Amino acid sequence: DVKVTQSSRYLVKRTGEKVFLECVQDMDHENMFWYRQDPGLGLRLIYFSYDVKMKEKGDIPEGYSVSREKKERFSLILESASTNQTSMYLCASDGGEPEAFFGQGTRLTVV
Amino acid sequence: EDKVVQSPLSLVVHEGDTVTLNCSYEVTNFRSLLWYKQEKKAPTFLFMLTSSGIEKKSGRLSSILDKKELFSILNITATQTGDSAIYLCAGSLNTDKLIFGTGTRLQVFP
């Protein structure tokens, strides 16, 4: 079974803090994605990566950056957290097929 | 702009009812249409539809795609409380991106 693991289930951070969300997949997938999920807005793509050190902006990249130094790991970075980044963050990966496998999600609250 | 729209946004039914969830899409470089079920945590994959008019079934769930009219439906027959979840529809692009709809929240009461 594909496993996508997000490092934290719940996080509470203060405004202005730098926040790292980590995601690891164990199936040698090329593609990895970060989404945020908000009520009424569905899942929106923040960034994705199709190879090590490669990244592309999704629909809402502002305020975020990403890092993919190893194939299995894709990190989402909030350089200076703000309250409007309070959300559920979901990581996903796929091996080139449309079906994506999701992590359990990280519920981030910025106070 | 690529767009996926789901309706209704929310649905409340009693056990045993049959429900139909709708998904329409306007997606360039369309590859396939996917349905996911999200309970409390990670969305889990239900169906991938690539060809028009071919129904996919899994137990009480079934889905079909109409590539001419650009929509898909997800049917759930004889609903159970365990079907309560958010159902997500996504359009898959040739660029490997997924465009998600807002989801339909289904609540099934005994």
Interface residues (C-beta under 8 A of the other chain):
Chain A: V4 N31 F33 Y35 G40 L41 G42 L43 R44 L45 F48 Y50 G58 L90 A92 D94 G96 P98 E99 A100 F101 F102 G103 Q104 G105
Chain B: V4 Q6 L9 R31 S32 L34 Y36 K41 A42 P43 T44 F45 M48 L88 A90 S92 D96 K97 L98 I99 F100 G101 T102 G103
